[in-house]
Amino acid sequence: MDWSLKWDIFIDKVSYNNWNNNFVKMLGNGLLITVKIAVLGLIIGILIGTLIAAVKVAPKYKLSVRILDKICAVYTAFFRGTPIMVQLLLAYYVFLPMIGVRGIDPEAVGVIIFGLNSGAYVSEIMRGGIKSVDVGQMEAGRSLGLSYGTTMIKIVIPQAIKNILPTLGNEFITLIKETSVLSFITVVDLYQALRNIATANQVYEFVIPYIILGVVYIILVLLITLLVRGIEKLFARSDRSATNSKRKKTRKAKVQL
């Protein structure tokens, strides 16, 4: 295998003057789209997943809560039981045309489907995080006169998020890697941009583009890992500061006594 020749072909393809195609710009836009859809999908997923988790752990005394619980169960079963590629294809080529929606931006469809898909997984992650919070936290909030929802939002969920932060990081990594299927709905993400470069000018050379694709994904995963670890350290530092503050207050109270 002549690696120098393959590299020369790749460099020639991404050159600015080659067939008036700015492949460098395409590559940059593809990377931006990959990160953007993964980030927005995770944000939507956290919001949806938190709501679903709150419904799942809520007392089932009321009929409305039981109905919502069944709806959430169907939702999570669908989005966890089907590949995200199938969800994208169904949404873009089947459901949207069926209801008369045409010409919608495929990137917007990607964000929505990634968010809905992530919400199904985050709901289980969040449910586990909520269960890991001591029951006394909810009881303490209710004893102070707070409603169930207020106690959940202000007391329980913030503690749950700290517990599940590494798992949320893994979910973000999964979304980043799954963006490679966006090309099925004509989104030019990182994968499709490099594939376009590989097939440009009727010279089919995939080795260098696919190696670069793998390297970029690895770099993105490492950056996300470092980001999550940094956030964990910030949380740990704030917890230590709060603990030290409580200890100082306790000591002052003892001295005054």
C-alpha positions as CSV (number, residue, x, y, z in Angstrom):
1,M,0.0,0.0,0.0
2,D,1.5,3.3,-1.1
3,W,0.6,5.6,1.8
4,S,2.4,8.6,0.3
5,L,0.3,8.3,-2.9
6,K,-2.9,8.0,-0.8
7,W,-2.0,11.1,1.2
8,D,-1.2,13.1,-1.9
9,I,-4.6,12.2,-3.4
10,F,-6.3,13.4,-0.2
11,I,-4.3,16.6,-0.1
12,D,-5.1,17.2,-3.7
13,K,-8.8,16.8,-3.1
14,V,-9.0,19.1,-0.2
15,S,-7.1,21.9,-1.9
16,Y,-9.1,25.1,-2.4
17,N,-8.5,25.2,-6.2
18,N,-9.6,21.7,-7.0
19,W,-12.7,21.8,-9.1
20,N,-13.8,24.9,-7.3
21,N,-14.9,22.7,-4.3
22,N,-13.9,24.0,-0.9
23,F,-13.7,20.6,0.9
24,V,-11.8,22.2,3.8
25,K,-14.9,24.3,4.5
26,M,-17.2,21.3,4.1
27,L,-15.1,19.4,6.6
28,G,-15.3,22.2,9.1
29,N,-19.0,22.5,8.6
30,G,-19.4,18.8,9.0
31,L,-17.6,18.8,12.3
32,L,-19.7,21.7,13.5
33,I,-22.9,20.0,12.5
34,T,-21.9,16.8,14.3
35,V,-21.1,18.6,17.5
36,K,-24.1,20.9,17.3
37,I,-26.7,18.1,16.8
38,A,-25.1,16.0,19.6
39,V,-25.1,18.9,22.0
40,L,-28.7,20.0,21.2
41,G,-29.9,16.4,21.2
42,L,-28.4,15.9,24.7
43,I,-30.0,19.1,26.1
44,I,-33.4,18.1,24.7
45,G,-32.8,14.6,26.0
46,I,-32.0,15.8,29.5
47,L,-35.1,17.9,29.6
48,I,-37.4,15.1,28.3
49,G,-35.6,12.4,30.4
50,T,-35.9,14.4,33.6
51,L,-39.7,14.9,33.1
52,I,-40.2,11.2,32.3
53,A,-38.1,10.1,35.3
54,A,-40.1,12.4,37.5
55,V,-43.3,10.8,36.3
56,K,-41.9,7.3,36.7
57,V,-40.9,7.8,40.4
58,A,-44.0,9.8,41.3
59,P,-46.7,8.2,43.5
60,K,-49.4,6.6,41.4
61,Y,-52.3,7.7,43.4
62,K,-53.9,9.9,40.7
63,L,-55.3,8.5,37.5
64,S,-53.6,11.2,35.4
65,V,-50.2,10.1,36.8
66,R,-50.9,6.5,35.9
67,I,-51.9,7.5,32.4
68,L,-48.7,9.6,32.0
69,D,-46.7,6.7,33.3
70,K,-48.1,4.4,30.6
71,I,-47.5,7.0,27.9
72,C,-43.9,7.3,29.0
73,A,-43.4,3.5,29.0
74,V,-44.6,3.3,25.4
75,Y,-42.3,6.3,24.5
76,T,-39.2,4.7,26.0
77,A,-40.0,1.3,24.6
78,F,-40.1,2.7,21.1
79,F,-37.0,4.9,21.2
80,R,-34.9,2.3,23.1
81,G,-36.2,-0.6,21.0
82,T,-35.5,0.8,17.5
83,P,-32.2,1.9,16.0
84,I,-31.8,5.7,15.7
85,M,-31.2,5.2,11.9
86,V,-34.7,3.7,11.6
87,Q,-36.2,6.6,13.7
88,L,-34.5,9.1,11.4
89,L,-35.8,7.4,8.3
90,L,-39.3,7.0,9.6
91,A,-39.5,10.7,10.7
92,Y,-37.9,12.2,7.6
93,Y,-39.3,10.0,4.8
94,V,-42.6,8.6,6.3
95,F,-44.2,10.5,9.2
96,L,-43.4,14.1,8.1
97,P,-44.6,13.6,4.5
98,M,-47.7,11.8,5.8
99,I,-48.8,14.8,7.8
100,G,-48.0,17.1,4.9
101,V,-44.7,18.5,6.2
102,R,-42.3,18.9,3.3
103,G,-39.1,20.8,2.8
104,I,-38.1,20.8,6.5
105,D,-34.4,21.2,7.3
106,P,-32.9,17.7,7.7
107,E,-30.6,19.1,10.5
108,A,-33.7,20.1,12.4
109,V,-35.1,16.6,12.0
110,G,-31.8,15.2,13.3
111,V,-31.8,17.4,16.4
112,I,-35.4,16.5,17.2
113,I,-34.9,12.7,16.7
114,F,-31.6,12.7,18.6
115,G,-33.3,14.6,21.4
116,L,-36.2,12.2,21.6
117,N,-33.9,9.2,21.4
118,S,-31.6,10.6,24.1
119,G,-34.6,11.4,26.3
120,A,-35.6,7.7,26.4
121,Y,-32.2,6.7,27.6
122,V,-31.7,9.7,29.9
123,S,-35.0,9.0,31.6
124,E,-33.7,5.7,32.9
125,I,-30.4,7.2,33.8
126,M,-32.2,10.0,35.7
127,R,-34.6,7.6,37.3
128,G,-31.6,5.7,38.7
129,G,-30.1,9.0,39.9
130,I,-33.3,10.0,41.7
131,K,-33.5,6.6,43.3
132,S,-29.9,7.0,44.6
133,V,-30.9,10.2,46.5
134,D,-31.8,9.5,50.1
135,V,-35.6,9.3,50.6
136,G,-35.1,11.7,53.5
137,Q,-34.4,14.5,51.1
138,M,-37.9,14.3,49.7
139,E,-39.4,14.0,53.1
140,A,-37.5,17.0,54.4
141,G,-38.6,19.1,51.5
142,R,-42.3,18.1,52.0
143,S,-42.0,18.7,55.7
144,L,-40.9,22.3,54.9
145,G,-44.2,22.8,53.0
146,L,-42.8,22.4,49.5
147,S,-44.9,20.7,46.9
148,Y,-43.7,17.4,45.4
149,G,-42.7,19.1,42.1
150,T,-40.8,21.9,43.9
151,T,-39.0,19.4,46.1
152,M,-38.1,17.3,43.1
153,I,-36.8,20.3,41.1
154,K,-34.9,22.2,43.9
155,I,-33.6,19.4,46.1
156,V,-33.7,15.9,44.6
157,I,-32.9,16.4,40.9
158,P,-29.8,18.6,41.5
159,Q,-28.4,15.8,43.7
160,A,-29.3,13.2,41.2
161,I,-27.5,15.0,38.4
162,K,-24.3,15.0,40.4
163,N,-24.7,11.3,40.8
164,I,-25.3,10.5,37.2
165,L,-22.8,13.0,35.6
166,P,-20.4,10.3,34.3
167,T,-23.3,8.4,32.7
168,L,-24.5,11.6,31.1
169,G,-21.0,12.0,29.7
170,N,-21.3,8.5,28.2
171,E,-24.6,9.4,26.6
172,F,-23.0,12.5,25.0
173,I,-20.3,10.3,23.6
174,T,-22.8,7.9,22.2
175,L,-24.7,10.7,20.5
176,I,-21.4,12.0,19.0
177,K,-20.7,8.6,17.5
178,E,-24.3,8.0,16.3
179,T,-24.3,11.2,14.3
180,S,-22.7,9.2,11.5
181,V,-26.1,8.0,10.5
182,L,-27.4,11.5,9.8
183,S,-26.2,11.1,6.2
184,F,-29.2,8.8,5.6
185,I,-31.4,12.0,5.7
186,T,-29.0,14.0,3.6
187,V,-27.2,15.8,6.4
188,V,-23.6,16.6,5.6
189,D,-22.0,15.8,8.9
190,L,-18.4,14.9,9.6
191,Y,-18.8,11.3,8.2
192,Q,-20.6,12.5,5.0
193,A,-18.1,15.4,4.5
194,L,-15.1,13.0,4.6
195,R,-17.0,10.5,2.4
196,N,-17.6,13.3,-0.2
197,I,-13.9,14.0,-0.1
198,A,-13.1,10.3,-0.6
199,T,-15.3,10.0,-3.7
200,A,-14.5,13.5,-5.2
201,N,-13.4,13.8,-8.8
202,Q,-14.3,10.2,-9.5
203,V,-11.1,9.2,-7.7
204,Y,-12.3,6.7,-5.0
205,E,-9.8,6.7,-2.1
206,F,-11.3,6.0,1.3
207,V,-8.2,5.0,3.4
208,I,-7.0,8.5,4.5
209,P,-10.5,10.0,5.0
210,Y,-11.7,7.1,7.1
211,I,-8.5,7.2,9.2
212,I,-9.0,10.9,9.8
213,L,-12.6,10.2,10.6
214,G,-11.6,7.8,13.3
215,V,-9.0,10.1,14.8
216,V,-11.4,13.0,15.0
217,Y,-14.0,10.9,16.8
218,I,-11.4,9.8,19.3
219,I,-10.3,13.4,19.9
220,L,-14.0,14.4,20.4
221,V,-14.5,11.6,22.9
222,L,-11.3,12.5,24.8
223,L,-12.4,16.2,25.0
224,I,-15.8,15.2,26.3
225,T,-14.2,12.9,28.9
226,L,-11.9,15.7,30.1
227,L,-14.9,18.1,30.3
228,V,-16.9,15.7,32.4
229,R,-14.0,15.1,34.7
230,G,-13.6,18.9,35.1
231,I,-17.3,19.3,36.0
232,E,-17.0,16.5,38.5
233,K,-14.0,18.2,40.1
234,L,-16.0,21.4,40.4
235,F,-18.9,19.6,42.0
236,A,-16.5,17.9,44.4
237,R,-14.9,21.2,45.3
238,S,-18.2,22.9,46.0
239,D,-19.2,19.9,48.2
240,R,-16.0,20.2,50.2
241,S,-16.6,24.0,50.5
242,A,-20.1,23.4,51.8
243,T,-18.9,20.7,54.2
244,N,-16.2,23.0,55.6
245,S,-18.6,25.8,55.9
246,K,-21.0,23.7,57.9
247,R,-18.1,22.5,60.2
248,K,-17.1,26.1,60.9
249,K,-20.6,27.1,61.8
250,T,-20.9,24.0,64.1
251,R,-17.6,25.0,65.8
252,K,-18.7,28.6,66.3
253,A,-22.0,27.4,67.7
254,K,-20.2,25.1,70.2
255,V,-17.8,27.9,71.2
256,Q,-20.8,30.2,71.9
257,L,-22.4,27.6,74.0
